[in-house]
Amino acid sequence: MKNIPSIICLLCLLAGCGTKPTVNVINPRCELLTNPQGIDLPAPRLSWEITSDGRDIQQTHYQILVASSLEKLNADEGDLWDSQKTASDASVFVPYAGKKLESRMECFWKVKATTNKGTSAWSIPASWTMAFMNPSDWQARWIGLDKMFPGDVFDKTKMHTRLSARYLRKEFDAGQKPVKATVYVSGLGLYELYVNGKKIGDRELSPALTEYTKVVKYNTFDVTDALNSGKNAVGVILGNGRYFAPHLTYLRHFGFPRMILQLELEYPDGNRQIVTSDDSWKMTVDGPIQANNEYDGEEYDALKEMPGWNTAGFDDNKWMQVESVEAPGGRLEAQLALNSKVMETLRPVAIAQPKPGMYVLDMGQNMVGRLQMKVKGKTGDKVKLRFAEALNSDGTLYTDNLRDALVTDWYTLKGADTEVWEPTFTYHGFRFVEITGYPGTPTVNDFEGKVIYNEMVTTGQFETSDATINQIYKNAYWGIRGNYHGIPTDCPQRK
């Protein structure tokens, strides 16, 4: 029986990937996520991979079972769909063709394949969860404040804009600890979600960029483990992204940041509770992210940090009430595209001092992402980080190709022990970083480069005996990784 194949089943979406049921995978990109994204497709497409130590293995038939519970699936009962033994060599993007799928439904599935060398056993079960299938599932409202505040800049006679991040919070009483809690959220242009002080998910720069008047993406998270019995708090930071235009010459302006959120809780006794975004939420613009802009960079003032702002019991009496605001206009869709996240960390290879008080850090590789900095100094010290891809002959930054993009991050120290910081709502394309205002003498050990791009797996490598060809391949590899952020992009050094 040596050549009879085993089988690994994967849930693959239109964008390419969802879950895997085992650690013995060929493509780890499709791993079973702790917080799987909800799917709002009426016919999700399923894929699997056949593994065998034999050769010339060709699938001739498959059978898929989809069940409403793991117990039914384990009993070989496909109460949602039994494809029966189907003659086909297809094992990628096979559409679900069973009973109608409803909102919030959890689906469990497995597959076995018949090949020219024999029939596999059933695969280990996999699963997916349905998101909202109907607009009426949304009870939440879009909230925010459509107004400027001191320090904000939106002047159509100028190119650059400026807007601080908006911090929103809501407390609620859960009574008892829920057995399941799911949150559906979209924050435009970008958001970070917290529950009881814990950041939810490892994705960055969410949601994926769209034409907001046509389509708006939302994300789904399982937050059961983050919730407590009794008082709980939800916090959201809204960044500008491309919704509040970072540049008025090149980019479309959609409006002020806004958010929609629906948290659904299920309790042991079967009761349900829904917490939604509405005008009971509180908001402030006086947090530490004083400006954020994909084109110009981010400004962070650690003196304005608000410890506990996203936990229950925080004093928000000085915060403002949010308002219900107009929806962006586009239909809300579950985001199926792969998430942007930190995919690699680079250590700098050198640091130079071309001028007194000015240091230039060399990452050794043109990368796209952020710089994390460790620094210790006095209260109010201000460090300036400016990014570029190349150097002038005197060792200073070459910035002509950046046109008018400022590509600069600022960090104001609170003056405690060693402080560690990286921006939240911006990224840069760079190899070199100009550092000024740094207290003391920086070293390469004070910095790390966080490489950020869509969650794609590298499935192979290429190498020849020719160094030039190898470098061309390497350039293409890094170029592709640097230009996938929800959609294919161009010129990440100046957006």
C-alpha positions as CSV (number, residue, x, y, z in Angstrom):
1,M,0.0,0.0,0.0
2,K,3.0,2.3,-0.2
3,N,1.7,4.2,-3.2
4,I,-1.8,4.9,-1.9
5,P,-2.0,8.6,-1.3
6,S,-2.8,10.5,1.8
7,I,-4.6,13.8,1.4
8,I,-4.5,17.2,2.9
9,C,-7.5,19.4,2.5
10,L,-7.5,23.1,2.3
11,L,-10.2,25.8,2.3
12,C,-9.3,28.2,-0.5
13,L,-11.1,31.4,-1.2
14,L,-11.4,33.5,-4.4
15,A,-8.2,35.2,-3.3
16,G,-6.5,31.9,-2.8
17,C,-6.4,30.7,0.7
18,G,-8.2,30.0,4.0
19,T,-7.4,27.0,6.2
20,K,-5.6,23.7,6.5
21,P,-6.4,20.9,8.9
22,T,-3.0,19.4,9.7
23,V,0.6,20.5,10.4
24,N,1.9,18.2,7.7
25,V,1.1,20.7,4.9
26,I,2.8,21.4,1.7
27,N,1.6,25.0,1.6
28,P,1.7,26.4,5.2
29,R,0.1,29.6,3.9
30,C,-3.3,27.9,4.2
31,E,-3.0,27.1,7.9
32,L,-6.0,27.0,10.2
33,L,-6.0,30.5,11.7
34,T,-6.9,31.2,15.3
35,N,-9.1,34.0,14.0
36,P,-10.3,32.8,10.6
37,Q,-11.9,35.3,8.4
38,G,-15.6,35.0,7.8
39,I,-16.7,34.2,4.3
40,D,-19.7,35.8,2.6
41,L,-19.6,33.8,-0.7
42,P,-22.6,31.6,-1.4
43,A,-20.3,28.9,-2.9
44,P,-16.9,28.9,-1.3
45,R,-14.3,27.1,-3.3
46,L,-12.5,24.2,-1.8
47,S,-9.0,22.9,-2.6
48,W,-6.8,20.0,-1.4
49,E,-3.4,18.6,-2.1
50,I,-2.5,14.9,-2.5
51,T,0.7,13.7,-0.9
52,S,2.4,10.3,-1.7
53,D,5.8,8.8,-1.8
54,G,4.9,7.2,-5.2
55,R,5.2,8.7,-8.6
56,D,2.8,9.5,-11.4
57,I,-0.2,9.9,-9.0
58,Q,-3.2,11.2,-10.8
59,Q,-6.6,11.9,-9.3
60,T,-9.6,10.4,-11.1
61,H,-12.4,11.0,-8.6
62,Y,-13.2,12.9,-5.4
63,Q,-15.8,12.9,-2.7
64,I,-16.5,15.9,-0.5
65,L,-18.5,15.9,2.7
66,V,-19.7,19.1,4.4
67,A,-21.5,19.0,7.7
68,S,-23.0,21.4,10.1
69,S,-21.1,19.9,13.1
70,L,-17.9,18.1,13.6
71,E,-19.8,15.2,15.2
72,K,-21.8,14.7,12.0
73,L,-18.7,14.9,9.9
74,N,-16.9,12.4,12.0
75,A,-19.9,10.1,11.5
76,D,-19.5,10.5,7.7
77,E,-22.8,12.5,7.5
78,G,-22.7,15.3,5.0
79,D,-25.9,17.0,6.0
80,L,-24.9,20.2,4.1
81,W,-23.3,18.5,1.1
82,D,-22.3,15.1,-0.1
83,S,-20.8,15.4,-3.5
84,Q,-20.9,11.6,-3.9
85,K,-18.0,10.0,-5.8
86,T,-17.4,12.5,-8.6
87,A,-15.3,11.8,-11.7
88,S,-12.8,14.7,-11.9
89,D,-9.2,15.5,-11.7
90,A,-10.0,18.9,-10.2
91,S,-8.5,19.5,-6.7
92,V,-8.3,23.3,-6.7
93,F,-11.2,25.8,-6.4
94,V,-13.9,23.2,-6.4
95,P,-17.1,25.1,-5.7
96,Y,-19.4,24.2,-2.8
97,A,-22.7,22.9,-4.2
98,G,-24.8,21.9,-1.2
99,K,-27.6,23.4,0.9
100,K,-27.9,27.2,1.1
101,L,-25.4,28.7,3.5
102,E,-26.6,31.1,6.2
103,S,-25.0,33.9,8.0
104,R,-22.7,32.9,10.9
105,M,-22.9,29.2,10.0
106,E,-19.9,27.0,10.8
107,C,-19.2,24.4,8.2
108,F,-16.9,21.3,8.6
109,W,-15.6,19.4,5.7
110,K,-13.4,16.6,4.5
111,V,-12.5,15.0,1.2
112,K,-11.0,11.7,-0.1
113,A,-9.6,11.2,-3.5
114,T,-9.4,8.2,-5.8
115,T,-6.3,8.1,-8.0
116,N,-4.8,5.8,-10.6
117,K,-2.9,4.1,-7.7
118,G,-5.7,3.8,-5.2
119,T,-8.1,5.7,-2.9
120,S,-7.0,7.8,0.1
121,A,-8.6,7.7,3.5
122,W,-10.7,10.7,4.5
123,S,-8.6,13.8,5.2
124,I,-8.4,15.4,8.6
125,P,-11.5,17.7,8.9
126,A,-11.2,21.4,8.1
127,S,-13.7,24.1,8.6
128,W,-14.9,27.6,7.6
129,T,-17.3,30.1,9.1
130,M,-19.8,32.2,7.2
131,A,-19.9,35.9,7.7
132,F,-22.9,38.2,7.0
133,M,-24.8,37.0,3.9
134,N,-27.4,39.8,4.0
135,P,-27.2,43.6,4.6
136,S,-29.9,43.2,7.2
137,D,-27.5,41.3,9.4
138,W,-25.8,44.6,10.2
139,Q,-27.3,46.3,13.3
140,A,-24.3,48.6,13.7
141,R,-24.0,52.1,12.4
142,W,-21.1,54.0,10.9
143,I,-19.7,56.4,13.5
144,G,-17.1,59.1,13.8
145,L,-16.9,62.9,13.7
146,D,-16.9,64.7,10.4
147,K,-14.9,67.7,11.5
148,M,-11.4,69.2,11.9
149,F,-9.6,69.8,15.2
150,P,-6.6,72.0,16.1
151,G,-3.5,70.8,14.4
152,D,-5.3,69.2,11.5
153,V,-4.6,70.4,8.0
154,F,-6.8,70.1,4.9
155,D,-6.1,73.0,2.6
156,K,-6.9,72.6,-1.1
157,T,-4.3,75.2,-1.9
158,K,-1.6,73.0,-0.4
159,M,-0.6,69.5,-1.3
160,H,-0.1,67.9,2.1
161,T,-2.8,67.0,4.7
162,R,-2.5,66.3,8.4
163,L,-4.9,64.5,10.7
164,S,-4.4,62.9,14.0
165,A,-5.6,59.4,14.8
166,R,-9.0,59.0,16.3
167,Y,-9.4,56.8,19.4
168,L,-12.8,55.3,20.1
169,R,-14.0,53.2,23.0
170,K,-17.0,51.5,24.4
171,E,-17.6,49.7,27.7
172,F,-20.3,47.0,28.1
173,D,-21.4,44.4,30.7
174,A,-21.2,40.8,29.6
175,G,-22.8,39.5,32.8
176,Q,-21.2,36.1,32.3
177,K,-18.3,35.0,30.2
178,P,-19.5,34.1,26.7
179,V,-18.9,30.8,25.1
180,K,-18.4,32.4,21.8
181,A,-17.8,36.0,20.7
182,T,-17.3,37.2,17.2
183,V,-16.6,40.8,16.0
184,Y,-17.2,42.2,12.6
185,V,-15.4,45.4,12.0
186,S,-14.3,47.9,9.4
187,G,-12.4,51.1,10.1
188,L,-11.6,53.6,7.3
189,G,-9.0,54.3,6.2
190,L,-7.2,51.9,8.6
191,Y,-7.8,50.6,12.1
192,E,-6.5,48.7,15.0
193,L,-8.9,46.8,17.3
194,Y,-8.5,46.1,21.0
195,V,-10.6,44.1,23.5
196,N,-9.8,44.6,27.2
197,G,-6.4,46.1,26.3
198,K,-5.4,43.3,24.0
199,K,-4.7,43.9,20.3
200,I,-6.8,41.6,18.2
201,G,-5.1,39.8,15.3
202,D,-1.7,40.2,13.9
203,R,-2.7,41.9,10.6
204,E,-1.4,45.4,9.7
205,L,-2.9,48.2,7.6
206,S,-6.4,46.8,7.6
207,P,-8.8,46.7,5.9
208,A,-7.6,46.2,2.3
209,L,-7.7,49.3,0.1
210,T,-10.8,49.6,-2.1
211,E,-12.8,52.2,-4.1
212,Y,-14.8,53.0,-0.9
213,T,-17.8,54.3,-2.8
214,K,-18.1,50.9,-4.5
215,V,-16.9,48.3,-2.0
216,V,-15.8,48.4,1.6
217,K,-14.1,45.4,3.2
218,Y,-14.7,44.2,6.8
219,N,-12.8,41.7,8.9
220,T,-14.0,39.0,11.2
221,F,-12.4,38.0,14.5
222,D,-13.1,35.4,17.1
223,V,-12.6,37.3,20.4
224,T,-13.9,34.8,22.8
225,D,-10.7,34.4,24.8
226,A,-10.3,38.2,25.1
227,L,-13.6,38.7,26.9
228,N,-14.4,38.5,30.6
229,S,-17.5,38.1,32.7
230,G,-18.7,41.5,33.9
231,K,-17.3,44.7,32.5
232,N,-15.5,44.7,29.2
233,A,-14.1,47.4,26.9
234,V,-13.6,47.6,23.1
235,G,-11.2,50.2,21.7
236,V,-10.4,51.1,18.1
237,I,-7.8,53.4,16.7
238,L,-8.7,54.9,13.3
239,G,-5.9,55.9,11.0
240,N,-6.3,57.9,7.8
241,G,-5.0,55.4,5.2
242,R,-6.3,56.5,1.8
243,Y,-9.8,57.5,3.0
244,F,-8.6,60.9,4.3
245,A,-6.4,61.8,1.4
246,P,-2.7,61.9,2.3
247,H,-2.0,64.1,-0.6
248,L,-4.4,66.4,-2.4
249,T,-2.7,66.5,-5.8
250,Y,-2.5,62.8,-6.6
251,L,-5.1,61.1,-4.5
252,R,-8.9,61.1,-4.1
253,H,-10.3,62.3,-0.8
254,F,-13.3,60.3,0.6
255,G,-13.9,62.0,4.0
256,F,-13.0,61.8,7.7
257,P,-12.2,58.4,9.3
258,R,-15.2,56.3,10.3
259,M,-16.0,52.9,11.7
260,I,-18.6,50.2,11.9
261,L,-18.4,47.4,14.4
262,Q,-20.7,44.6,15.5
263,L,-19.7,42.3,18.4
264,E,-22.0,39.2,18.9
265,L,-21.8,37.2,22.1
266,E,-23.3,33.8,22.8
267,Y,-23.8,32.6,26.4
268,P,-23.9,29.1,28.0
269,D,-27.7,29.4,28.5
270,G,-28.2,30.1,24.8
271,N,-28.9,33.8,25.2
272,R,-27.2,36.3,22.8
273,Q,-26.0,39.9,23.2
274,I,-25.0,42.3,20.4
275,V,-22.8,45.3,21.0
276,T,-22.7,47.7,18.1
277,S,-21.1,51.0,17.0
278,D,-23.6,53.8,17.8
279,D,-23.6,57.3,19.3
280,S,-23.0,55.9,22.8
281,W,-19.3,55.5,22.0
282,K,-16.7,58.0,23.1
283,M,-13.8,59.5,21.1
284,T,-10.7,61.6,21.4
285,V,-8.2,63.0,18.9
286,D,-5.7,63.9,21.7
287,G,-3.9,60.6,21.7
288,P,-0.2,59.9,21.0
289,I,-0.6,59.4,17.2
290,Q,-0.6,63.1,16.4
291,A,-0.4,62.7,12.6
292,N,-0.5,59.7,10.3
293,N,-0.1,59.7,6.6
294,E,1.0,57.0,4.1
295,Y,2.7,59.6,2.0
296,D,4.4,61.7,4.7
297,G,4.9,59.4,7.7
298,E,3.7,59.3,11.3
299,E,4.2,61.5,14.3
300,Y,4.0,59.9,17.8
301,D,4.1,61.8,21.1
302,A,4.6,59.4,23.9
303,L,3.8,62.1,26.4
304,K,0.2,61.8,25.3
305,E,-0.1,58.1,25.9
306,M,-3.3,57.1,27.7
307,P,-2.6,54.0,29.8
308,G,-5.8,51.8,30.0
309,W,-7.8,53.7,27.4
310,N,-8.9,50.4,25.9
311,T,-9.8,48.7,29.2
312,A,-12.8,48.9,31.4
313,G,-12.9,51.5,34.1
314,F,-10.9,54.1,32.2
315,D,-12.0,57.7,32.9
316,D,-13.2,59.0,29.5
317,N,-15.3,62.0,30.9
318,K,-13.2,64.4,28.9
319,W,-13.7,62.4,25.7
320,M,-16.3,63.5,23.1
321,Q,-19.4,61.7,22.0
322,V,-19.2,60.2,18.5
323,E,-21.9,60.9,16.0
324,S,-23.6,58.7,13.4
325,V,-22.0,59.5,10.1
326,E,-22.8,58.8,6.5
327,A,-21.8,55.3,5.2
328,P,-18.9,55.4,2.6
329,G,-21.3,54.3,-0.1
330,G,-19.8,51.0,-1.1
331,R,-21.3,47.6,-0.2
332,L,-19.8,45.9,2.8
333,E,-18.0,42.7,1.9
334,A,-16.0,40.3,4.0
335,Q,-12.3,40.7,3.1
336,L,-11.1,37.6,1.4
337,A,-7.8,39.0,0.3
338,L,-4.7,37.9,2.2
339,N,-3.8,40.2,5.2
340,S,-0.8,42.4,5.3
341,K,1.4,41.6,8.3
342,V,5.0,41.6,9.4
343,M,6.5,38.8,7.3
344,E,10.2,39.2,8.1
345,T,12.4,41.2,10.5
346,L,15.7,42.6,9.2
347,R,18.7,43.8,11.3
348,P,20.7,46.8,10.0
349,V,24.1,46.1,8.7
350,A,25.8,49.4,9.3
351,I,25.4,53.0,10.7
352,A,27.4,56.0,9.6
353,Q,27.7,59.7,10.6
354,P,27.9,61.9,7.5
355,K,27.4,65.1,9.5
356,P,27.5,66.0,13.2
357,G,24.3,64.9,14.9
358,M,23.2,63.1,11.8
359,Y,23.4,59.3,11.5
360,V,22.5,57.1,8.5
361,L,21.3,53.6,9.1
362,D,21.8,50.9,6.4
363,M,19.4,48.0,6.4
364,G,21.5,46.2,3.8
365,Q,18.4,45.6,1.6
366,N,15.8,47.8,0.0
367,M,12.7,46.9,1.9
368,V,9.1,48.0,2.5
369,G,7.7,48.3,6.0
370,R,8.6,50.1,9.2
371,L,11.5,50.8,11.5
372,Q,11.3,49.8,15.1
373,M,13.5,51.9,17.4
374,K,14.8,51.5,20.9
375,V,15.7,54.8,22.6
376,K,16.4,56.2,26.0
377,G,16.5,59.9,26.7
378,K,14.9,62.9,28.5
379,T,11.3,63.8,28.5
380,G,10.4,65.7,25.4
381,D,13.4,64.6,23.3
382,K,12.3,64.3,19.7
383,V,13.8,61.8,17.2
384,K,13.4,62.3,13.5
385,L,13.6,59.4,11.1
386,R,13.7,60.1,7.3
387,F,13.7,57.3,4.7
388,A,15.2,56.8,1.3
389,E,16.4,54.1,-1.1
390,A,19.8,55.5,-2.1
391,L,22.6,57.8,-0.9
392,N,24.3,60.8,-2.3
393,S,28.1,60.7,-2.7
394,D,28.6,62.4,0.6
395,G,26.6,59.7,2.4
396,T,23.4,61.7,2.9
397,L,20.0,60.6,1.7
398,Y,19.1,60.9,-2.0
399,T,15.5,62.0,-2.1
400,D,15.0,63.4,-5.6
401,N,12.9,60.4,-6.6
402,L,10.6,61.0,-3.6
403,R,9.3,64.2,-5.2
404,D,7.4,66.1,-2.4
405,A,6.8,63.1,-0.1
406,L,8.1,63.9,3.4
407,V,8.5,60.1,4.3
408,T,9.4,61.1,7.8
409,D,8.5,59.7,11.2
410,W,8.8,61.6,14.5
411,Y,8.9,60.2,18.0
412,T,8.7,62.3,21.2
413,L,10.1,60.6,24.2
414,K,8.2,60.4,27.5
415,G,11.6,60.0,29.3
416,A,11.1,56.7,31.1
417,D,13.4,53.7,30.8
418,T,14.2,52.4,27.3
419,E,11.3,53.1,25.0
420,V,10.5,50.9,22.0
421,W,8.4,52.3,19.2
422,E,7.3,51.8,15.6
423,P,4.6,53.5,13.6
424,T,1.1,52.1,13.2
425,F,-0.6,53.6,10.2
426,T,2.3,54.2,7.7
427,Y,5.0,52.2,5.9
428,H,8.0,53.2,3.8
429,G,10.1,51.9,1.0
430,F,13.7,52.3,2.0
431,R,17.1,50.9,2.6
432,F,18.6,53.9,4.4
433,V,17.3,55.9,7.4
434,E,18.5,59.4,8.4
435,I,18.4,59.7,12.2
436,T,18.5,63.1,13.9
437,G,17.7,64.2,17.4
438,Y,18.6,60.8,18.8
439,P,19.8,61.1,22.4
440,G,23.3,59.6,22.6
441,T,24.9,57.6,19.9
442,P,22.7,55.1,18.1
443,T,23.9,51.7,17.1
444,V,22.6,49.0,14.7
445,N,21.3,47.1,17.8
446,D,18.8,49.9,18.5
447,F,16.8,49.3,15.3
448,E,14.9,46.5,13.5
449,G,13.2,46.6,10.1
450,K,9.7,45.1,9.9
451,V,9.0,43.9,6.4
452,I,5.3,44.2,5.7
453,Y,3.3,42.7,2.8
454,N,0.4,40.4,2.1
455,E,0.5,37.0,3.8
456,M,2.0,35.1,0.8
457,V,4.2,32.0,1.1
458,T,7.5,31.7,-0.8
459,T,7.1,28.3,-2.5
460,G,10.5,28.1,-4.3
461,Q,13.9,29.6,-4.9
462,F,16.0,30.3,-8.0
463,E,19.8,30.4,-8.3
464,T,22.3,30.2,-11.1
465,S,26.0,30.4,-11.5
466,D,25.7,34.0,-12.7
467,A,25.7,36.7,-10.0
468,T,23.9,39.2,-12.2
469,I,21.0,36.9,-13.0
470,N,20.8,36.0,-9.3
471,Q,20.6,39.7,-8.4
472,I,17.8,40.3,-10.9
473,Y,15.9,37.5,-9.4
474,K,16.5,38.9,-5.9
475,N,15.4,42.4,-7.0
476,A,12.2,40.9,-8.5
477,Y,11.5,38.9,-5.3
478,W,11.8,41.9,-3.0
479,G,9.9,44.1,-5.5
480,I,6.9,41.8,-5.5
481,R,6.9,41.5,-1.7
482,G,7.1,45.2,-1.3
483,N,4.1,46.0,-3.6
484,Y,1.4,43.8,-2.3
485,H,-0.7,45.6,0.3
486,G,-4.3,44.4,-0.2
487,I,-3.9,45.2,-3.9
488,P,-0.8,45.4,-6.1
489,T,0.8,48.8,-5.7
490,D,3.6,50.8,-7.2
491,C,6.4,53.0,-5.8
492,P,6.1,52.1,-2.1
493,Q,8.8,54.7,-1.3
494,R,6.3,57.5,-2.2
495,K,3.0,55.6,-2.5
